[in-house]
Structure formats: C-alpha cells, structure tokens
C-alpha cells in the first residue's frame, strides 16, 4: 500500500478537535492518515496536472543517479532512504476512528494545487 499523506491544514483541524473533545486525565491516541494512498511520484504528477496558473513539469531523476549522489551529499542520502522507506512501507488504513472523532481530511492533491496557486 502507498502512504496516506495528510495536508497540514487537515492535520491542524484534527489536532484542534482532539483538544476540544479531550477529557481531563483521558488518554487519547489517534492514527493520522490523509484521504487517499498515493506515492510521491503520483502526487507530483497530479499536482502538476492540477496546478492552474503556471506550466509546471515533473522531472524524475533515475535512482542510480540518486544512489551515486549519496556518496557526495547527505541530502541525497536522506532522500534515497526516506523515499525507499515511504514507498515500501506496507501502510494500511487505520484512521476510521480518527475520522469519526476528529473529522475526515478534505484536502486532495488537486485541492492543494488549487489553493497553492492562489497563494503564489
């Protein structure tokens, strides 16, 4: 399964709601997941397609080049490892109780692209 990214705005709303419903001395723990499972590459492609105000393109760097870059750059090393971990993690949907208690995240990649174009 792919990662279920969540927008900061949706996350903030859920945290705020959790504080509103918290009971004194009550332990609360929630699984946080966004509205859909999507890889980083899929997210980038959909963002570019949905971004309405500028012509954007998605560039994909071959993994062999990133692996070579690991030898010279801590950032490339981190990028390689985090991408491999995120795309290989067997994430399953576990946030139904969170969504019931705190609300369903509303921000899709397309909605985020539209709001980002209005800000810049």
N, C-alpha and C positions, 0 to 999 in steps of 0.2 A: 504494500500500500504506500501511497505517497503522503508527504507531510500535509497537515491541515493548518496552513498559515492563518493567523488572525491579524486583522488591522489593529493598530494602536487605539483607534477611536472605539472600536468594538470592545477591546480588552478593557479600556478605561471605564466604559459603561458597565461592564460586568463587575469590575472591582468596586465601583461606586455602589452598585446594587447589593453586593455582598456585605458592604459596611452598613447599608440601610437595614438589612434583614438580620444582621448578627445579633445574637442574644448573649447577654453577659455570661462569660465562662463557657460558652458553647464552642466546641472545636469545629472549624469549617475547613474543608478541603475540597477543591474543585479541579476537575480536568479541564484545561483550556484548549479548545480547538476551534479553528475557523470553519466557515460554511462549506468548504469543499477541499478534497485532497488534490494536490497539484504539485508537480515538480517545479524547480526553479526555472528550468528552460520553458516549460509550458506557461508559467506565469509571465515570463519576459515576453514571449511571443504574443500572448493575449493582451498584455499591457500595450505593446507597440501597435497592435491592430486597433485597439480601442481608444488610443490617445488622439483626441480630435483636433488639436491646434497646431501640431508640428509633425513633420515627416520624420519618424524615428525608424531605426533598423535594429535588428537583433544580430549581434555578432557572436559566433560560437568559436571559442579557442579549442583546438584539439587537445585532448587530455595529455597526450605525450609532451606537448609544449608546456603545459602546466606542471607536469611532473619534472621536467627539466628545470623549470623556474624555481622549484623547491630548493634546489641547490644554492640559489643565489638570493632568495627572498623569503623572509619569514611570512610575509603576506600571501605569497603564492602557496607556501607550505600549508598555512592555515586554510586557505581557500580550497585546496585539494582535499584536505581531511574533512572539513565541515560539509562540503558538497557530497563527498562519498558517504559520510555518516547520515546526512539528511535524506538522500535519495535511496539509501539502503536500509533505513530503519523501518521495521515492519509495524508502522503505526496503524492502529485500528480505532474506529470511532468509539469513544468512551465518554463523550460530553453530554449525553442526553439529560442527565440530572442537572448539570450546569445550565444548560439551555432552559430547562424547566424553571429553575430557581432564579436565574440571573438574566435570562433573555437570549434569544438566538442572534448570533452575529449576522449583520446585514451587508457587510462590505465584500463584494466580489472584486476580482481583478479589474473588471470593466468599470465598476463604480469608482474604484480607487483611481483609475486612469482619468476618468472624467473630472473628479474633484481635484486631482493634481494639476490638470491643465488649467483649471480656473485660478489656481494659486500662483502659477508661474508662467 
